[in-house]
Amino acid sequence: MKIILVLLFVISLVAATRIDGDEFSFVPESPEPRFAMLHDVQLLANGLLQLGRGLKDFAIKTKGQMDDIFQKLHLFDQSFNEISKQANEIKEDEEQLKNTTSMLQVNNEEIRNISVELNSKIEILSREKIQLQDKVGKLEEKITKLFQTQIENQEPEEIASLKNFVEQQDNHLRSLLKRVQAQHVQIGKQQEQIEDLEEKLNSPGFQDNTQTLFPLREENETRQTKLNTTAKVQDYKGNATDCMWIYSRGERSSGIYSIKPRGSEAFNVYCEIKAESAWTVIQNRSDGSLDFNQTWENYINGFGNLDGEFWLGLQKIYSIVNQGDHILRIELEDSRANQRYIEYTFTMGGSETDYTALLSRITGNIPNVLPEQKEVKFSTKDHNSNTERKVNCPENNSGGWWHTACEETNLNGKYIKSSSRGKLERKKRVLYWKPQKGRPYFIKSTKLMIHSTDFENFD
């Protein structure tokens, strides 16, 4: 503002100096004032020059600011256009939302109508349910009265016999189921074995290896294999865990085989092959040729001849049973060649428990005489495990057994042969099978066998 005022003053001064007329005249009185005026003009010119430069800079700056303003106005116009487009889109969305809301309202009305219909149907069904429940309750009362009437008319003996029959059938069915499962697994194994044999038949070295596939047996050869001696038997190179393993590999001949249960040393056993499975024989008595009145150590290690009478040994039996679930089968024969059997589920403890046995009857055609669902320790004449008794039953019965009371069944007791009159001596050391009620069965031969029901061990 100050520069503009100075500029106006200088312009008016120059204009005044140029007036040469009637009104004004300017005559310098001396040269000195003229030089002074020239100096002022130079100063004024410099000031005008600086003013021009300032105006130029101001104009350039103003132009830049105006460009920025125009650019911002352009951006504003673009933003405004975009906002206008978005506003139009929002309006369209609002229209669609209004249409959708109208449709939903219509659907909501339909749903309400359907809900009312369903509620009415539910009420009808509820009433019908109540009516049915009343009818069922009346039928239950009638059935209960009818059942009570039938029970009153039946004799207690018939009910007891019917229950026993049902239990026997149930146990028999369970046993059959286990055997069917075993046969199913064995059939699969046999199929694999047939395929393996077909491959071996086609191989060049089959004839050379034929003699190693089956155990060596001759009908006229007298076998003298004993428990604690090494015999020429089939060993399957230490892979067989029990006789069921051997059966699952296709063997169908009873005889002596070498097995090696998990965690145990290899030893020989007698495998009895039946139609549906194979059993590991743990005790055999047929003629009384072997004295079973043995010590605790002998009962642990085993004694006798696997081809005749023998006791396999508690430690060996435990090593087999400890691999999984097992069944104990007891086969008995009297002097008249009548044969009976009974089967139990069988578990057994180790040496730290005195080889405790736990049995549960499955099936059989002879009354049960052994304690069930009760852990019973093994005892011998020199190792009485039952501290509750003062009398040494193994000493009286002349043989080691799982005793719970004296004068009970002991299949390792003294073997009494028939007298000249054809009668057995009735002493408590005789070999017999005595139920709790009824007469004892005097035994001529016994055989104890076990086999596994844990089919995973055969894989």
FENTA-V262722 format. One line per field, one symbol per residue. ss: DSSP state (H for helix, E for strand, - for the rest). psi: psi as a letter, one per 30 degrees, with the letter a starting at -180 (. if undefined). A space follows every 50 residues. Layout:
ss: ???
psi: ???
This chain:
ss: -HHHHHHHHHHHHHHHHH------------HHHHHHHHHHHHHHHHHHHH HHHHHHHHHHHHHHHHHHHHHHHHHHHHHHHHHHHHHHHHHHHHHHHHHH HHHHHHHHHHHHHHHHHHHHHHHHHHHHHHHHHHHHHHHHHHHHHHHHHH HHH--HHHHHHHHHHHHHHHHHHHHHHHHHHHHHHHHHHHHHHHHHHHHH HH---HHHHHHH-------------E-------E-HHH----HHHHHH-- ----EEEEE-------EEEEEEE----EEEEEEEE----------HHHHH H-EEE----EE--HHHHHHHH----EEEEEEEE-----EEEEEEEEEE-- HHH---EEEEEEEE-----------E-EEE--E---------HHHHH--- EE-----------------------------EE-------EE--EEEEEE EE--HHHH-
psi: eeeeeeeeeeeeeeeeffkibeelkjkkfleeeeeeeeeeeeeeeeeeee eeeeeeeeeeeeeeeeeeeeeeeeeeeeeeeeeeeeeeeeeeeeeeeeee eeeeeeeeeeeeeeeeeeeeeeeeeeeeeeeeeeeeeeeeeeeeeeeeee eefkkeeeeeeeeeeeeeeeeeeeeeeeeeeeeeeeeeeeeeeeeeeeee efkegeefgeffflkkkkefkjkgkleglklilkfghgfkfaeeeeefgf kgkkaklklilkgllklklkkjkaefakkjkfkkkfggfkjgilleeefe fllakffbklkekeeeeefeeffaklkkkjkkkafggkkllkklkklkla efghhkkklkkellgkkkfkklhkkklkklfgijfjffkfkjeeeefhkk likfllhakjfgakkjlkafgglkkilfgljljjlekllljkkeklkkll lkgjffff.
